[in-house]
Amino acid sequence: MRGVTIHAAGIPDEFVAGHRIRLEQALVNLLDNAVKFNQRDGEVWIRAGRTAEDRVRVEIEDNGIGIPSEDLPRIFERFYRVDKARSRRSAVRDSAWPS
């Protein structure tokens, strides 16, 4: 176990118009990455609330390894991974073949 602590106090119930499954997938992906790429005994903070424009804002912050500045322009490309070596390990681990 990595020992990552997740802090999520005071998150209000809010209604968000949109595709529930897609929103859930996005939030789970962000939380998964915040834990997976965190340091041992790291922390993740989840905050949510209404903005001045009456929109719902969700923030997920961690104290993990971060993303190198040269990779930031590409993070929204489909299937882009910052750490290529980690990508190969994940593909083997997540495949149907026994390891």
Secondary structure, 3 states (H helix, E strand, C coil): CCCCEEECCCCCCCCCCCCHHHHHHHHHHHHHHHHHCCCCCCEEEEEEEECCCCCEEEEEEECCCCCCHHHHHHCCCCCCCCCHHHHHHHHHHHCCCCC
